[in-house]
Amino acid sequence: MDCFDNYGLRSLSAYLKSRGVETTMIFLTTYDQIWKIVTHQDRPRPYALELLDDIGRCVSGCDAIGVTMMSPDRDRVVQLVNHLKPLDKPLILGGVHSSSFPEDALEIADHIVVGEGYDPLYEWCLDPSNTGIPNLWVKTPEGIVKNPVRPAMEDIDSLPFPDYGPDNHFIAEKGRLVPVTERILRRYMGSYYSVFTSHGCPFQCSYCVNSRYRKLGKGYDCFRYHNVDYVIAELKYCLSLSPYLEYISIPDDGFIF
């Protein structure tokens, strides 16, 4: 669950599907709304009870629940997680906040991902009771298990293109949860598509989250980039999603092509 434009969430879903795991994605905000919150132009508003109930019904048939979060949205994530607890489903947190402030994230959920989540999340989906999965911190009755962070993925060209569905995708509109249709997909995509051509950053700016990521473990201090052919193939893929695209956004942390 996260904002509609979340590239990482869609990439994780595509990876899980490629490994045989069925996924359902829920988008609660747009990137514009998140950006206004991050830049203090707006404050996150609590979710309406009707929307939370919709989400609960949507995930009631799932085996486990994952939520990705940024720090400015913490209060709403707490609200969401607390509302879903009665479902008694395994729940895991990931995203920038969990990797940057794992102790705080563990106050919200019993399982969190630190660092890249592709293989850790897949392994957790196979067995949410496993407390020994690298990259996972787990809250147990005996205390907190802080598993080591495995090396970052080297061959990022092996990743499938992001999952744009729209089957089993849902989005919050006017305070309620509705299925994402082809029309809704194209409306929210608008005239541009965001494509990441690399992972990481070669610099260590103290104000940037990458300064934290670089300390996580092997490979996180390296700049990893896609092959040009991979990027071209993804751009062709995005045109198949919406023929009305006019712009390509490349929001890499470090763009060196």
C-alpha positions in Angstrom: 0.0 0.0 0.0 1.3 3.4 -0.9 0.9 6.3 -3.4 -0.1 5.6 -7.0 3.3 6.7 -8.4 5.4 4.5 -6.1 7.9 2.8 -8.5 9.4 0.7 -5.7 6.1 -0.8 -4.7 5.2 -1.7 -8.3 8.7 -3.1 -8.8 8.3 -5.3 -5.7 4.9 -6.5 -6.8 6.3 -7.5 -10.3 9.2 -9.3 -8.6 6.9 -11.3 -6.3 4.6 -12.2 -9.2 7.6 -13.4 -11.2 8.3 -15.8 -8.3 4.8 -17.1 -8.2 3.3 -14.9 -5.4 -0.1 -13.4 -5.9 -0.3 -9.7 -5.0 -3.0 -7.1 -4.5 -1.9 -3.4 -4.5 -3.7 -0.5 -2.8 -2.9 3.1 -3.6 -4.0 5.6 -1.0 -2.5 8.9 -2.3 -0.9 10.4 -5.4 2.7 11.5 -5.6 1.5 15.2 -5.7 -0.2 14.7 -2.4 2.9 13.0 -0.9 5.1 15.8 -2.3 3.0 18.5 -0.6 3.3 16.7 2.7 7.1 16.1 2.3 7.7 19.8 1.4 5.4 21.0 4.3 2.9 22.5 1.9 0.2 20.4 3.4 -0.4 18.2 6.4 -1.4 14.5 6.2 -5.1 14.1 7.1 -6.4 11.0 8.9 -8.0 8.4 6.7 -11.8 8.3 6.8 -13.3 5.3 8.7 -15.2 4.3 5.5 -12.0 4.1 3.6 -10.3 2.1 6.3 -13.2 -0.3 6.4 -12.9 -0.7 2.6 -9.2 -1.5 2.9 -10.0 -4.1 5.6 -12.5 -5.8 3.4 -10.1 -5.7 0.4 -7.2 -7.4 2.3 -9.3 -9.8 4.4 -8.6 -12.6 1.9 -4.9 -12.0 1.8 -2.4 -14.2 3.6 -0.2 -11.2 4.7 -0.1 -7.4 4.4 2.7 -5.1 3.5 2.8 -1.3 3.9 5.5 1.0 2.6 6.0 4.4 4.2 7.8 7.7 4.3 8.4 9.5 7.6 5.9 12.4 7.0 3.1 9.9 6.6 3.9 8.1 9.9 0.7 9.0 11.7 -1.5 7.8 9.0 0.4 4.5 8.7 -0.1 4.0 12.5 -3.8 4.7 12.0 -4.0 2.2 9.1 -2.0 -0.6 10.9 -4.1 -0.2 14.1 -7.3 -0.6 12.0 -6.0 -3.7 10.3 -4.7 -5.5 13.5 -8.1 -7.1 14.3 -7.7 -9.1 11.0 -4.9 -11.0 12.7 -2.8 -11.0 9.5 1.1 -11.0 9.4 2.0 -7.4 8.6 5.3 -6.0 7.5 6.6 -2.4 7.0 9.1 -1.3 4.4 10.2 1.8 2.6 12.5 4.7 3.4 11.3 5.1 7.0 11.9 1.5 8.0 15.4 1.5 6.5 16.3 4.9 8.1 14.6 4.5 11.5 14.1 0.8 12.1 13.6 1.2 15.9 10.7 3.6 15.3 9.2 1.4 12.6 9.2 -1.6 15.0 6.9 0.5 17.3 4.3 0.3 14.5 4.6 -3.3 13.3 6.3 -6.5 14.3 8.1 -7.1 11.0 10.1 -4.5 9.1 12.4 -4.6 6.0 15.8 -2.8 6.2 17.4 -2.2 2.8 16.2 -3.7 -0.5 13.1 -5.8 -0.1 13.0 -8.1 -3.2 14.3 -11.4 -1.8 13.6 -10.6 1.8 9.9 -9.9 1.1 9.6 -13.0 -1.1 11.1 -15.2 1.6 8.8 -13.6 4.2 5.8 -14.3 2.0 6.7 -18.0 2.0 6.9 -18.1 5.8 6.0 -15.0 7.8 6.9 -16.8 11.0 10.5 -17.1 10.0 12.5 -14.7 12.2 15.9 -15.4 10.6 15.4 -13.7 7.2 18.3 -11.4 6.3 17.2 -7.7 6.0 14.3 -8.3 8.4 14.0 -6.9 12.0 11.4 -8.9 13.9 9.8 -8.1 17.3 9.4 -11.4 19.3 8.4 -12.2 22.9 12.1 -12.8 23.6 13.1 -9.4 22.1 14.0 -7.8 18.8 15.8 -9.9 16.2 18.0 -7.7 14.1 19.1 -9.9 11.1 22.1 -8.7 9.1 21.5 -7.0 5.8 22.4 -9.1 2.7 24.4 -7.6 -0.1 22.4 -5.3 -2.4 21.2 -6.8 -5.7 24.0 -6.5 -8.3 22.1 -7.4 -11.5 19.2 -5.0 -11.5 18.6 -5.8 -15.2 17.1 -9.1 -13.9 14.2 -7.2 -12.4 10.9 -7.3 -14.2 9.2 -4.1 -15.3 7.0 -2.4 -12.7 3.5 -3.9 -12.2 0.8 -1.5 -13.5 -1.9 -4.2 -13.5 -4.6 -3.0 -13.3 -6.0 -6.4 -12.2 -6.2 -6.6 -8.3 -5.2 -2.9 -8.1 -7.3 -0.5 -6.0 -7.1 3.2 -5.4 -8.7 5.7 -2.9 -11.0 8.1 -4.7 -13.4 10.5 -3.0 -12.9 8.7 0.3 -13.6 5.2 -0.9 -11.6 2.3 -2.3 -12.3 1.5 -6.0 -10.8 -0.9 -8.5 -8.2 0.5 -10.9 -9.6 0.3 -14.4 -7.8 1.0 -17.7 -9.4 4.5 -17.7 -8.3 5.2 -14.1 -4.8 4.0 -14.9 -4.4 6.3 -17.8 -6.0 9.2 -16.0 -3.5 8.9 -13.1 -0.6 8.3 -15.3 -1.4 11.4 -17.2 1.0 12.4 -19.9 4.2 11.3 -18.3 5.9 8.1 -17.0 8.6 7.8 -14.4 11.4 5.4 -15.1 14.4 4.8 -12.8 17.5 4.0 -14.7 19.7 3.3 -11.7 19.8 2.4 -8.0 21.8 4.3 -5.4 24.0 7.3 -5.7 27.8 7.8 -5.9 27.6 10.8 -3.4 27.2 11.0 0.3 25.3 14.2 0.9 24.5 14.4 4.6 20.9 15.7 4.0 20.0 12.8 1.7 18.7 9.3 2.7 21.4 7.7 0.5 24.0 8.7 3.1 22.2 6.2 5.4 21.7 3.6 2.7 25.4 3.5 1.9 26.1 2.3 5.4 23.6 -0.6 5.3 26.0 -3.2 3.8 27.8 -4.5 0.7 26.6 -3.0 -2.5 24.6 -0.2 -1.0 27.6 2.1 -1.4 27.8 1.3 -5.2 26.0 3.0 -8.0 24.1 0.4 -10.0 22.5 1.3 -13.3 20.4 -0.5 -15.9 21.7 -1.5 -19.3 20.5 1.0 -22.0 18.6 -1.8 -23.8 16.7 -2.4 -20.6 15.7 1.2 -20.3 14.6 1.4 -23.9 12.5 -1.8 -23.4 10.8 -0.3 -20.3 10.0 2.9 -22.2 8.3 0.7 -24.9 6.5 -1.1 -22.1 5.2 2.2 -20.7 3.9 3.3 -24.1 1.9 0.1 -24.2 0.3 1.1 -21.0 -0.8 4.5 -22.3 -0.3 5.7 -25.9 -1.0 9.3 -24.7 2.3 9.7 -22.9 4.2 12.9 -23.8 7.0 13.1 -21.2 9.4 10.7 -19.5 10.5 11.5 -16.0 13.8 10.1 -14.8 13.9 10.7 -11.0 17.2 8.9 -10.3 19.2 9.9 -7.3 22.2 10.1 -9.6 21.6 10.3 -13.4 24.8 9.7 -15.3 23.7 8.4 -18.7 
